[in-house]
């Protein structure tokens, strides 16, 4: 499963590579957006758990959490899978009435080896910044998205329109969200 946010990110960048990325995920089910996603995104951003310039990262977390997806797999150590952020994200999700998604790296998910990035294993990996050329493109794309949309609501509406267009083209979207199992999310009050 993937989110519309992932589909939006992989459509961007180099045209040939974006087509290849879309082909790789073409058989995956895409999770639908809901208004509760935008509420949780706002909470993640308003509390500072996810930086305001990283709306796509908050969207990834919120889509997985609202749909009660067990794992969100990411290489994003900066905003998603570092230990300090994980605990803060869990707290905000719980406070919003959701069961937090487990945030982990692909290696952690496989549980057969520890994440030990070394120059010998991956010479392009920089342990000081948690980046490599692929991650650098991801960060550039996320910055482009953040610059393009001034509010989370604006990005949500863009993704909803993309979702409807892709549904017309035969891309399957599903919802695993069950509102009866969650507390009613409440939008953050700016005075908090």
C-alpha positions as CSV (number, residue, x, y, z in Angstrom):
1,X,0.0,0.0,0.0
2,X,1.0,3.6,-0.6
3,X,-0.5,7.0,-0.1
4,X,-1.4,9.6,-2.6
5,X,1.5,11.6,-1.2
6,X,3.9,8.9,-2.3
7,X,2.3,8.9,-5.8
8,X,2.7,12.7,-6.0
9,X,6.3,12.6,-4.9
10,X,7.3,9.9,-7.3
11,X,5.6,11.7,-10.2
12,X,8.0,14.6,-9.8
13,X,11.6,15.0,-10.7
14,X,13.3,13.4,-13.7
15,X,10.7,12.4,-16.3
16,X,12.2,9.0,-17.2
17,X,12.9,8.1,-13.6
18,X,9.4,9.2,-12.5
19,X,7.8,6.9,-15.1
20,X,10.0,4.0,-13.8
21,X,9.0,4.8,-10.2
22,X,5.3,4.9,-11.2
23,X,5.6,1.5,-13.0
24,X,7.1,0.0,-9.8
25,X,4.2,1.0,-7.7
26,X,1.5,0.5,-10.3
27,X,0.1,-2.7,-8.7
28,X,0.0,-1.2,-5.2
29,X,-3.3,-0.1,-3.6
30,X,-3.5,3.6,-2.8
31,X,-5.0,4.7,0.5
32,X,-7.7,7.3,0.2
33,X,-7.5,10.8,1.8
34,X,-10.0,11.9,4.4
35,X,-10.7,15.0,6.4
36,X,-9.2,13.3,9.5
37,X,-5.9,13.1,7.7
38,X,-5.8,16.9,7.3
39,X,-6.7,17.3,11.0
40,X,-3.8,15.0,12.1
41,X,-1.4,16.7,9.7
42,X,-2.3,20.0,11.3
43,X,-1.7,18.6,14.7
44,X,1.7,17.2,13.7
45,X,2.7,20.6,12.2
46,X,1.1,22.8,14.9
47,X,2.9,21.0,17.7
48,X,6.2,21.3,15.9
49,X,6.7,17.5,15.9
50,X,7.0,17.8,12.1
51,X,8.5,21.0,10.8
52,X,6.1,23.4,8.9
53,X,8.3,23.1,5.8
54,X,7.8,19.3,5.8
55,X,4.1,18.9,5.0
56,X,4.6,15.8,2.9
57,X,6.2,14.0,5.9
58,X,3.2,14.9,8.1
59,X,0.9,13.7,5.3
60,X,2.8,10.3,5.1
61,X,2.4,9.8,8.9
62,X,-1.2,11.0,9.0
63,X,-2.4,8.8,6.1
64,X,-0.9,5.7,7.6
65,X,-2.1,6.5,11.1
66,X,-5.7,7.4,10.1
67,X,-6.0,4.2,8.1
68,X,-4.6,2.2,11.0
69,X,-1.8,0.9,8.9
70,X,0.6,-1.1,11.1
71,X,3.9,0.1,9.7
72,X,5.1,3.2,7.9
73,X,8.5,2.3,6.3
74,X,10.8,5.2,5.6
75,X,14.5,6.1,5.2
76,X,13.6,9.6,6.4
77,X,15.7,9.8,9.6
78,X,15.4,13.6,9.7
79,X,11.6,13.8,10.3
80,X,10.1,10.4,10.6
81,X,12.2,7.4,11.9
82,X,14.7,8.9,14.3
83,X,14.0,7.8,17.9
84,X,13.3,11.3,19.3
85,X,10.8,12.0,16.5
86,X,9.1,8.6,16.8
87,X,8.2,9.2,20.4
88,X,6.9,12.7,19.8
89,X,4.9,11.5,16.8
90,X,3.3,8.7,18.8
91,X,2.3,11.1,21.5
92,X,0.6,13.6,19.1
93,X,-1.2,10.7,17.3
94,X,-2.5,9.4,20.6
95,X,-3.5,12.8,21.8
96,X,-5.5,13.1,18.5
97,X,-7.3,9.9,19.3
98,X,-5.4,7.6,16.9
99,X,-3.4,4.4,17.4
100,X,0.1,5.4,16.2
101,X,1.5,3.7,13.2
102,X,4.9,2.0,13.9
103,X,7.5,4.1,12.2
104,X,10.5,2.1,11.0
105,X,13.2,1.7,8.4
106,X,13.1,-1.1,5.9
107,X,15.9,-2.9,7.7
108,X,14.1,-2.6,11.0
109,X,11.0,-4.0,9.4
110,X,12.9,-7.0,8.1
111,X,14.3,-7.6,11.6
112,X,17.2,-9.7,10.4
113,X,20.0,-7.1,10.5
114,X,20.7,-3.8,12.4
115,X,20.8,-0.6,10.5
116,X,24.6,0.0,10.2
117,X,25.3,2.5,7.4
118,X,29.0,2.6,6.8
119,X,31.1,4.1,4.0
120,X,32.3,0.6,3.2
121,X,28.8,-0.8,2.7
122,X,27.3,2.3,1.0
123,X,30.0,4.8,-0.1
124,X,27.3,7.3,-1.2
125,X,25.8,7.5,2.3
126,X,26.8,10.4,4.6
127,X,26.2,9.4,8.2
128,X,26.5,13.0,9.3
129,X,23.5,14.2,7.4
130,X,21.6,10.8,6.8
131,X,21.7,11.5,3.1
132,X,22.7,10.1,-0.3
133,X,21.9,11.2,-3.8
134,X,18.5,9.5,-3.8
135,X,17.5,11.0,-0.5
136,X,18.8,14.4,-1.7
137,X,16.3,14.2,-4.6
138,X,13.6,13.2,-2.2
139,X,14.4,16.2,0.0
140,X,14.4,18.5,-3.0
141,X,11.0,17.1,-4.1
142,X,9.5,17.6,-0.6
143,X,10.9,21.2,-0.5
144,X,9.3,21.8,-3.9
145,X,5.9,20.5,-2.6
146,X,6.2,22.6,0.5
147,X,6.9,25.7,-1.6
148,X,4.1,25.0,-4.0
149,X,1.3,24.7,-1.4
150,X,0.9,27.5,1.3
151,X,-1.5,25.5,3.5
152,X,-2.1,21.9,4.4
153,X,-5.7,22.3,3.2
154,X,-4.4,23.5,-0.2
155,X,-2.2,20.4,-0.5
156,X,-5.0,18.2,0.7
157,X,-7.4,19.5,-2.0
158,X,-4.6,19.1,-4.6
159,X,-4.1,15.4,-3.5
160,X,-7.9,14.8,-3.5
161,X,-8.2,16.1,-7.1
162,X,-5.2,13.9,-8.1
163,X,-6.9,11.0,-6.3
164,X,-10.2,11.5,-8.3
165,X,-8.3,11.8,-11.6
166,X,-6.3,8.6,-10.9
167,X,-9.5,6.8,-10.0
168,X,-11.0,7.7,-13.3
169,X,-7.8,6.3,-14.9
170,X,-8.3,3.0,-13.0
171,X,-5.9,3.4,-10.1
172,X,-7.5,1.6,-7.1
173,X,-7.8,3.6,-3.9
174,X,-9.1,2.1,-0.7
175,X,-10.0,3.2,2.8
176,X,-9.2,1.2,5.9
177,X,-10.3,4.1,8.2
178,X,-13.1,3.2,10.6
179,X,-14.3,6.3,12.4
180,X,-16.1,4.4,15.0
181,X,-12.8,3.0,16.4
182,X,-11.3,6.4,16.9
183,X,-12.0,9.4,19.1
184,X,-13.2,12.3,17.1
185,X,-10.1,14.3,16.1
186,X,-10.1,17.9,17.1
187,X,-8.3,20.6,15.2
188,X,-5.6,22.3,17.2
189,X,-6.5,25.7,18.7
190,X,-3.8,28.3,17.9
191,X,-3.9,29.5,21.5
192,X,-2.5,26.2,22.8
